[in-house]
Amino acid sequence: MKNIVCLGGGYGNMRFIQRIAPKLPSGYTITLVDVNPFHGMKTEYYALAAGTKSETKVRMDFPDDKNVKVLFDTITGIDLEKKAVTLERETIHYDMLVIGLGCEDKYHGVPGAAEHTYSIQSLRQSRATYEKIGDLEPGSKVGIIGAGLSGIEIASELREAREDLKIRLFDRGDRILPMYPERLSAYVKRWFDDNDVEVIPNSNIVEVAADTVYNNDASHALDMSIWTAGVQPVEVVRNLPVEFGSGGRVVLNQYHQIPGFEDAYVVGDSAALKHAPSAQVAEGQAEQIAEIIEAVVKDKPLPKEMPDIKMQGILGSLGSKEGFAYLRERTVTGRIARMLKSGVLWMYKLGV
Ligand SMILES: Cc1cc2nc3c(=O)[nH]c(=O)nc-3n(C[C@H](O)[C@H](O)[C@H](O)COP(=O)(O)OP(=O)(O)OC[C@H]3O[C@@H](n4cnc5c(N)ncnc54)[C@H](O)[C@@H]3O)c2cc1C
């Protein structure tokens, strides 16, 4: 029996398995390995951390398919030469490998950031963030470092969850989400102004202590800081003997294979792709990998040129009632954008 091993049951590998499982000829099996006993919907972790959604709402069961074996274990190493993956409890071998281990916080060498900030990058970390938020005394000060999509979402969700907190959002740019139209930035900024979240533009966090964040020349006393200021592939991927591109992501050939190790594919946040990492890109790429692996196992020729991964745009929430979107070069704000986001999540759950 040939074994296709999928490392990580995130957005990328869930879509990959969904597409490839019904098409595999006999003689092939899939082994999925994840540290968690379910698929975590990372795009919703901000709500878990803020306490507006319970954990059961941000996770789903892994596929129940006779051809898919699921192992719950921590992956500690990948040997591309020996085609072996070391887990905490055993070592497994693969014929084909799809690495979809996602990413973790990157602290850019800021002293104290790793030790003194909370995270929403994994289920375990989001749970810890939730607990800390729940323990904060009324009127406590919370700093959110980084005003990208995840920073905006946790800041607004937290405002909705705890009206008593003083929330500061440290933004590196001079306007929120500078890569999108000014109208979108202005809308998000207005929401924060109206809802008493202080946005601090042109921030450059130089140090984090247990109760203080140092921003440029100023210091801010805080009871809790949440880091949303950068990500990188997880350590197991960073340890691979391969070429890394922008953001420390693995450089791949057009078939999403690791050059020199064509039985190994990388999907999602760990892959160096033309688009910024997102669940949307991970799923588009996973569909292409499923197509390629289907051709390989059926001994068919690979497409001469792979098409671009299609992107729809971004969707973000501002609490449970408002949101923003940039879809097909159009800005959408307010309730409609929020409904679109809820609709996408609903469709996703239905699809899985
Ligand atoms: C708050 C927030 C909001 C976001 N909102 C959006 C959004 O609206 N739209 C969008 O497109 N993207 C969004 N993203 C980004 C999106 O979540 C990621 O791009 C996406 O999850 C990447 O998918 P992936 O398959 O690469 O990895 P992931 O979905 O992160 O899955 C990785 C899996 O690997 C497992 N794993 C990792 N290391 C190990 C190990 N050593 N051993 C065993 N298992 C391991 C993890 O448990 C996890 O299940 C958001 C991210 C955050 C944090």
Ligand as a Chemical Component Dictionary entry (heavy atoms), coordinates in Angstrom:
data_LIG
# 
_chem_comp.id                   LIG 
_chem_comp.type                 NON-POLYMER 
_chem_comp.pdbx_formal_charge   0 
_chem_comp.three_letter_code    LIG 
# 
loop_
_chem_comp_atom.comp_id 
_chem_comp_atom.atom_id 
_chem_comp_atom.alt_atom_id 
_chem_comp_atom.type_symbol 
_chem_comp_atom.charge 
_chem_comp_atom.model_Cartn_x 
_chem_comp_atom.model_Cartn_y 
_chem_comp_atom.model_Cartn_z 
_chem_comp_atom.pdbx_ordinal 
LIG C1  C1  C 0 -7.148  35.710 13.575 1  
LIG C2  C2  C 0 -6.906  35.284 12.153 2  
LIG C3  C3  C 0 -7.841  35.619 11.191 3  
LIG C4  C4  C 0 -7.642  35.209 9.858  4  
LIG N1  N1  N 0 -8.594  35.523 8.933  5  
LIG C5  C5  C 0 -8.465  35.090 7.663  6  
LIG C6  C6  C 0 -9.492  35.344 6.698  7  
LIG O1  O1  O 0 -10.495 36.006 6.994  8  
LIG N2  N2  N 0 -9.323  34.849 5.436  9  
LIG C7  C7  C 0 -8.232  34.103 5.085  10 
LIG O2  O2  O 0 -8.154  33.661 3.924  11 
LIG N3  N3  N 0 -7.224  33.840 5.971  12 
LIG C8  C8  C 0 -7.311  34.318 7.249  13 
LIG N4  N4  N 0 -6.330  34.047 8.173  14 
LIG C9  C9  C 0 -5.128  33.281 7.750  15 
LIG C10 C10 C 0 -5.429  31.776 7.717  16 
LIG O3  O3  O 0 -5.912  31.361 8.967  17 
LIG C11 C11 C 0 -4.171  30.987 7.353  18 
LIG O4  O4  O 0 -3.604  31.530 6.184  19 
LIG C12 C12 C 0 -4.544  29.517 7.121  20 
LIG O5  O5  O 0 -4.967  28.947 8.339  21 
LIG C13 C13 C 0 -3.353  28.728 6.547  22 
LIG O6  O6  O 0 -3.754  27.407 6.325  23 
LIG P1  P1  P 0 -2.676  26.219 6.419  24 
LIG O7  O7  O 0 -3.352  25.003 5.898  25 
LIG O8  O8  O 0 -1.381  26.646 5.834  26 
LIG O9  O9  O 0 -2.377  26.058 7.979  27 
LIG P2  P2  P 0 -3.318  26.034 9.258  28 
LIG O10 O10 O 0 -4.741  26.226 8.909  29 
LIG O11 O11 O 0 -2.702  26.966 10.224 30 
LIG O12 O12 O 0 -3.144  24.548 9.773  31 
LIG C14 C14 C 0 -1.917  24.047 10.246 32 
LIG C15 C15 C 0 -2.189  22.777 11.009 33 
LIG O13 O13 O 0 -0.931  22.179 11.349 34 
LIG C16 C16 C 0 -0.990  21.705 12.683 35 
LIG N5  N5  N 0 0.377   21.695 13.199 36 
LIG C17 C17 C 0 1.273   22.707 13.174 37 
LIG N6  N6  N 0 2.453   22.309 13.689 38 
LIG C18 C18 C 0 2.301   21.006 14.043 39 
LIG C19 C19 C 0 3.176   20.029 14.585 40 
LIG N7  N7  N 0 4.450   20.294 14.881 41 
LIG N8  N8  N 0 2.683   18.781 14.805 42 
LIG C20 C20 C 0 1.384   18.472 14.497 43 
LIG N9  N9  N 0 0.531   19.353 13.963 44 
LIG C21 C21 C 0 0.976   20.598 13.735 45 
LIG C22 C22 C 0 -1.915  22.686 13.396 46 
LIG O14 O14 O 0 -2.500  22.086 14.544 47 
LIG C23 C23 C 0 -2.938  23.001 12.315 48 
LIG O15 O15 O 0 -4.045  22.137 12.367 49 
LIG C24 C24 C 0 -6.482  34.458 9.506  50 
LIG C25 C25 C 0 -5.537  34.136 10.479 51 
LIG C26 C26 C 0 -5.733  34.540 11.787 52 
LIG C27 C27 C 0 -4.717  34.168 12.854 53 
# 
loop_
_chem_comp_bond.comp_id 
_chem_comp_bond.atom_id_1 
_chem_comp_bond.atom_id_2 
_chem_comp_bond.value_order 
_chem_comp_bond.pdbx_ordinal 
LIG C1  C2  SING 1  
LIG C2  C3  SING 2  
LIG C2  C26 DOUB 3  
LIG C3  C4  DOUB 4  
LIG C4  N1  SING 5  
LIG C4  C24 SING 6  
LIG N1  C5  DOUB 7  
LIG C5  C6  SING 8  
LIG C5  C8  SING 9  
LIG C6  O1  DOUB 10 
LIG C6  N2  SING 11 
LIG N2  C7  SING 12 
LIG C7  O2  DOUB 13 
LIG C7  N3  SING 14 
LIG N3  C8  DOUB 15 
LIG C8  N4  SING 16 
LIG N4  C9  SING 17 
LIG N4  C24 SING 18 
LIG C9  C10 SING 19 
LIG C10 O3  SING 20 
LIG C10 C11 SING 21 
LIG C11 O4  SING 22 
LIG C11 C12 SING 23 
LIG C12 O5  SING 24 
LIG C12 C13 SING 25 
LIG C13 O6  SING 26 
LIG O6  P1  SING 27 
LIG P1  O7  DOUB 28 
LIG P1  O8  SING 29 
LIG P1  O9  SING 30 
LIG O9  P2  SING 31 
LIG P2  O10 DOUB 32 
LIG P2  O11 SING 33 
LIG P2  O12 SING 34 
LIG O12 C14 SING 35 
LIG C14 C15 SING 36 
LIG C15 O13 SING 37 
LIG C15 C23 SING 38 
LIG O13 C16 SING 39 
LIG C16 N5  SING 40 
LIG C16 C22 SING 41 
LIG N5  C17 SING 42 
LIG N5  C21 SING 43 
LIG C17 N6  DOUB 44 
LIG N6  C18 SING 45 
LIG C18 C19 SING 46 
LIG C18 C21 DOUB 47 
LIG C19 N7  SING 48 
LIG C19 N8  DOUB 49 
LIG N8  C20 SING 50 
LIG C20 N9  DOUB 51 
LIG N9  C21 SING 52 
LIG C22 O14 SING 53 
LIG C22 C23 SING 54 
LIG C23 O15 SING 55 
LIG C24 C25 DOUB 56 
LIG C25 C26 SING 57 
LIG C26 C27 SING 58 
# 
